[in-house]
Amino acid sequence: MTQTASYKSHALSILKLGAPLVAGQIAQFGLHMTDTLMLGWYGVDTLAAGVLATAFFFILFIGGLGFAHAVVPLVAAAHEQGDVRGLRRATRMGIWLSVIYALIVSVPLFFSERILVALGQDPTLSLMAQSYLRIAGWGMVLGLVGMVVRNYLSALERLSVVLWVTLAALPLNALINYVLIFGKWGAPELGIEGAAWASICAGGFMMVGLIIYAMIAEKDHQIFANLWRPDWGAMGTVFRLGLPIGLTMLAEVGLFTASSVMVGWIGTVPLAAHGIVLQVAGATFMIHLGLANVGTIRAARAFGAGDAEHLRRGAKTVAFVSAGIALTTMVVFVAIPGTLIGAFLSPDNPERGDIIAVGSILLIVMGISQLADALQAIKVGLLRGVQDTAVPMRLAMLSYWGIGAPCAFFLGRSALGATGVWIGLCIGLATAAILLSYRFWITSPWKDS
């Protein structure tokens, strides 16, 4: 680390580190977008049920990701200090906590129909969603363990393999989706259940691929040796850092899941449009999420080295890069919303025009919120890098659930309908961006270092 590194050198380092991370995030999201595209071509009801099912699955999945993401700052800081034992302990216990969590949340996945109906969703769509979740639930442990290994490798800046394994999973996922959703080449026509089986296969492929690479490329770390043996001290550290991370992520994702429930009260066409907009928004958010991961890694290394000036300059640079990308995507979404929405629908779909009309308005509203969404993601990543997670968790919950959710509910119940729900989401994101920025730059403990 050097205290005299220029902003230009920071930008070059961020782009070099960020390119494979951003590409990997987009490729990861591409797996889920493939499901949505093919379910949309299969039928509107299937797409709507898929929106409910994936929202239900990912709110639980995200809740467990905190333990995987806690591995990044712990491994990066330990690596900077030459502490091989420390990074090994953190990774192992991240795997332990992820497996325990996956077993616990398998119960609500199995009984998801009752939960969705209790939340006011259509019984037929709820039953279809449950058929997806009872299959996809088996992939929860594969996905979470794969994320732990992925984040371990990312913290060591072993980024190319993460990208290539994810890219290799994309055609595999698309092929299995095509065969099993539509019943091609003699396979049964499984519809939404086919998408669930495709997700399991893709998740298992990525987990195994990353584990094999980690065992070969970082054999000196021995992260899987004696994996069966608990390390209570390291587990406590990962838990204390990871739980707030998971709850912070859950607060944001939970808000968007709640928005799917709110739009589901309005009707199938708005819900289908809402699901498509979530996919488009999610694809661009992967860019900022990748840059946030860059911020976490670089902040963790500067924090581990005690180099506050390097941390400060790097934080400003990654925020500037993210803001520039956000402004660019904002222009695209406002300029061609109908084209983007229409790509997810069959030309022969009788409800295509209605879905495009609703979705175009939602996409414009979402586009306006791009800058706030980008900045809140970057600040969360930076705060995670300096191991400041408890206060950001409370700020996120206040922003999303104290402000965003009530606004989305009341505006959604007005004449604005689904558009009102999205305006509420934007208000929550803007609040989070302001509060988290204040935390990082003014009151976070690293400022005193």
N, C-alpha and C positions, 0 to 999 in steps of 0.2 A: 504494500500500500504506500502511496505517496501523497503528502499533503499539498503538493504543488501541481497535481494533475489538472490540466485545463478542461474547460467544459467541452471542447472539441474531442479530447481524448476520452472523456466520459461518454459522449454521444457515440463515438465509434465502438467503444467497448460494449455499450448497451445494445447497439444494433447487432454486433457480432454475436453476443450472448442471446439476444432476444429473438433473432431470426429463427433458429430451430425451435425455441420455446413457443413462439407464436405459431409457427407452422404446425408444431405438435398439438397445440391446443385446438387449432382449427381442424386438424385431421381427426382429433378425438371427437369434436363436435360433429364432424361430418358423419360419423357413425350414427348419431342420433338423428341427424337431418335426413339421412338415407331412409331410416325407418318412417319418418314423417312423410317424405315424398311418396314412398311406395304405398303407405296406408292411405294417403290422400287420393292416389290413383285407383286404389281398390274400392273406396266408397266414403261418402261423407260421414256416415254413422261410425264406421271403423276409425276414421281419422279423429272424430270427436272422442271416441272411447280411448283411442291411443293418447290423446292429449291428457285425459284424466289419469290414465294408467302411468304414463311417464312422469307426470307431475307428482303423483303419489309416491312412486318409486324414488325419484330423485330428491324429494324432501327428506326421506330417510337416508338415502345414500350420502347426501351432503352433510347430514348430521354426524356421520361417521368419518368424514374426510378430515375433520380437525386433527385427528391423531396422525394421519398421513402427512398433513401439511406441517405439523409440529416438527417432523423429521428434518425439514429443510433448514430452518435457522440453527437447529441443534447440530446437525451434521456439518453445515457450512462453517459455523464458528469453531467446532472441534477440529475440522480439517485445517483451518487457518492456524490453529494452535498446535498442530501435529499430534492431536489426541486421538489415535486410532481406536483405543478402547472406548472412548466416549461416543464416537460416531457409531461404533458397532452396537453398543448398548441401546442407544436411541433408536436405531433402525429395528432391532429385534423386538423391542417393547412396543414400537409402533405397529408391528405385525400382530403381536399378541392382542393389543387393544382393539385393532380392526376386526380380528376374527371374533372376539367376544361380542363386540357391538353387532356384527352381522347376524350372529345367532339370536340375539335378543330381538332384533327388528323383524325377524322372519315371521313372527306371530301376527302383527298387524297386516303384513302383506297377504297372508293366507286368508284373513277375514275381511279383506278390503271392500267387498261388495256392501256389507252391512255399514261400514264406516262411510262410504260414499253416499249411500242412500240417506243415512242420518244427516249428511251435510246438504241434503236437498237436491242431489243429482238424479237424473233420469234412471229408473231401475234397470232398463234394458242396457243402457250404456255402462252402468255400474257393473253389471254381470259380465259384460264383455271385457271391461277393464280388469276385473278379478281374474279372468281366464289368462290374461297376459301376465299379471303379477304373480300368480301361483307358479308360473314357469320361470319368469325373470328373477324371482326372489332367490333362486338357487345361484344366480350369478353375483349376488351381493358380495359374498366373501371373495370371489375372484377379482371383482373390480376394486375392492378396498385394499386387498393385499398387493395387487398390481400397482395401485397408486403409491403405496409405501415404498416399493422398490423403485418406482419411477422417480419419486421425489428424492430418494437417497442418491440416485444417479445424477439427477439434476443439480443437487447441491454440490456434487463433485465436478460439475460442468461436463458430464458425460452425456451431452445432449443429442448427438447425432443418432445414437441407437434408439433413444426414446422416440425421435421423429420417425425413423425408418420402420420400427416395429408397429407404430400406430398407422403409418401409411400402408403397410402390408395388410393390416387388418381391414382397411376400407373396402378393397375389392372382395375380400372374403365375406364381410358382412353384407355387402350389396348382393352378392351371388346367392347366399343362403336366404336372404330376404326374398329375392325374386322367385326362387324355387319353391319356398315353403308358403309364402303369402298367396301366390297365384296358382300353386299346384302345377309347376312345370316339370317336364322330363319324367313323368310318371310319379312324382311326389304327391302326397295328399295336399289339397288346398286348405291350408290352416288359417288363413286370414291373419287376424291380430296375434294369434298364438305363434304363427310362423316368425313374426318379428321378434317375439320373445326368445325363441330358440336361436335366432341369428345373433341376438345380443349376447347370449351366454357363450356361444362359440367364439365370437370376436373377443370378449373379455378374457376367456380362458387362453386364447392364443397370445394375447398381449402379456398376460401375467407370466406365462411359461417362458416366452421369449426374453423378457426382461430379467427374470430370475437366472436363466442360463447365462446371459451376458454378464450379469453381476458376479456370478460365481467364477467366471473365467477372467474377466478384465480386472476385477478387484479381489483376486483370490487372497491377497495378503490381509484383507479386512475380515475375512471369515465370518460374514454377517449371519450365515445360516448354521454355523457350528453350534451345537448345544442349544438349538432354538427352543427345545422343549423345556429348558430350565428358566424359571421366572427370575427376573432381576427387579426386585420391588422398588429399589431406589430410582432406577432409570424409568421404570413404569410410572412412578409418581411424578417425575419431571415431565415426561411426555403427556401424562394425563392433565397436569396443571396448566401446561401450555396449550395442549390440543383441545381441551374442552371449550375454553372461550373462543378459539378459532372456529370450531365446529358450530357453536351457537351463533357466532357472528355471521357465518355463511348461511346458517339455517334461518336467521332472521330475514336476510334478503331473499333467499330462495323461497322461504315460507310465504313471504309477501306475494311473490309471483304465483305460487301455488294457490294461495287464497284468491288471487285475482282470477284464476281459472275457475274456481268454484263460483265466484261472483258472476262471471260472464256466463257460466253454465246455467245460472238461474234465468238468464235472459232468453236463451234459446240455442239450438244446435248450430245454426248458421253463424251467429256471433262467436260461438265457442270454437268452431272450425277456423274462422278468420283470426281469432285471438291466438290459436295454436300456431298458425303459420307465422304470425308476427313475432311470436316468442322465438321461433326457430331463426328467423332473419336477425332479430335483435341478439340472440345468443351467438350467432356466427360472428358478428362484429365484436361482441363482448369478449370472445376468445382472444382477440388481439390484445385487448387491454389486460386480460387475465394473464396472458403470457408475459407482457411487460411488467405486471405486478409481481410475477414470479422472479423476473430479473431483479426488480427492486428488492425483493426479499433476500435473494442470494447475495447481492452486492452489499446491501445494508448489513446483513449478518456477518459478512467477512470484515467490513470496516468496523463494525461493533466489536467483533472478536479481537481485532487488532488495536482497538482503542483509538481509532483515527476518525474523530468527529468531523473534521473538515472534508475529508474524502466522502464521508457519509452524506454530508450536507450538499455538496456539489452533485453527487450522483443522484440524490433525491430530486433536486431541481431539474436535472436533465431528463430523467425518465418521465417525470410529470409533463414536461414540455413536449416530448415526443408523443406521448399518449394523447395530449390535448390536440395536437396537430392532426392526428389520425381521426379523432372524434369529429372534428370540424369537417373533414373531408367526407366521412360517411354520412354526416348530417345532410350535406348537400345532395348526395345520391338518393337517400331515402325520400327527401322532400320532392325531388325532381321526377322519379319514376316509380312511385309506389305500386301502381297497378301492374306493371311488368313483373315486379318481384313477387307479388302475391299470386299472379296467374301461373307462375312456373310450378307451383305446388298442386295444381288442379288439372284434371283431365279436360280437354277441350269439349268433350261430350257431356260433362257434368251439368245437369239441368240447373243446379244452384250456383254455378260458377260465377255468374254476373253479380249475384247478391253477395257472395263471399268476397269478391274483389272490391265491391263498393264499400263494404264495412271495413275490410282489412286495409284498404288504402288510407282511410282516415286514421286508423290506429297506427299505421306505420309512420305517418307524418308526425303524429304526436310523439311517438317513440324517438323519431329522428331528432326532434328538438331537445330531447333529454340526453343526447349522446355525451355531451361534455361532462355533465354532472355524474353520469354513470361511470365514465372513464376515471374521473378524479377520485371518486370514492373507492374504486377498485385499487388504484395505485397507492392511496394512503393506507389502506388496509394491508397491502403487501409490505410497505415500508415499515409500518408499526410492527408487523409480524417479524420482520428481520431484526429489529432491536428487542425482540422478546417482550413487547408491550401488547398484551392481548386482552386483559381483563377490562380495562376502561373502554377500549374500542368496542368491545362486546356490548357494554351498556349503552354507548352512544348509538350503535347500530340498532339495537332494540328500540330505543327511543325514536329514532328516525323512521324506521320501517313500520313499527307497530303502534307507537304512540302518535305518529303523525300521518304516515303514508297510508296505512290500512284504513283508518277512519275516513280519510279523504276519499279513498277509492270506493269505500262502501257507500257513503252518502251521495257522492257524485254519480256512482253507478246506478243508484236507485232513482236518480233524477231523469229528466228527459234526455240527458246525454247518453245514457245507457253504457255500452262497452267503452265508448270514448271517455266517459267520465271515470271509469275504472282506471284507464291508462293515465289520465291526468293526475289521479291520486298517486299512482306509482311514481310518476315524475316528481311530484312534490316530495315524496319520501326519499328518492335518490338525491335530490338537490340538498335536502336537509343533512343527509349523511355526508355528502361531499364537504359541506361547510364545517360541520362539527369534527369530522376526522382530520381535516386539514389543520384546524385549530389545535387539536390534540398533538399532532405530529410536530408542528412547528413551534408551538408555544409551551405546552405543559408536559410533554412526554419526558420521562426520566433521562433519556439519552442526552437531552439538552444540557444537563448538568455535568455531563462527563467531560 
